[in-house]
Amino acid sequence: MIKVMIVDGHLLVRQGLRRVLSDCEGIGVVAEAAGGPDAMPLVRAWCDANDGPGLDVVLLDIALPGRGGLEVLKQIKAEVPALPVLMLSTYPDRQFAVRCIRAGASGCLNKGADPHDIVAAVRLTLSSVP
C-alpha cells in the first residue's frame, strides 16, 4: 500500500484529499497535519529508521499557516532526503512550482486539479523513486 501524509491548513481540503486517495486501491492516507509544526513530528515518527513503518509520499500545501510550505519542504528534505514530496498550491504562477522543485519537491499540483490527476501524480512520483 502507498502510505500518504497530507499537510494542509484547511480541514476541508484534507478531508477531500483523504477521500479521493482512500477510494483508490493500494493507496491509504496514514497521517494528516494542519501545519508545519504538526507535520514534522509525524514525518519523524513515520520515517524513523528503527521504529517507523515509513511514508511513501507527502502532499504538502505551499501556503501553510504560521510556517510556509517551502520551509517545511526544506526541513523534510534535510531530515528525510529520499521522501518524495508533492506540493499543493492554489497559485497558478509557475514561479512557485520552480521554487518548489529547486527546494526538492518531486512535483507540484494545483488544488483545482482533477482528482484522477492527483492520484496519477502520487503513483507516478513513486514509480520514479529509485
PyMOL commands that set and color helices and strands:
alter all, ss='L'
color gray80, all
select helices_A, chain A and resi 11-22+36-47+69-79+94-102+115-127
alter helices_A, ss='H'
color red, helices_A
select strands_A, chain A and resi 2-7+27-33+57-61+85-89+107-110
alter strands_A, ss='S'
color yellow, strands_A
deselect
rebuild
show_as cartoon
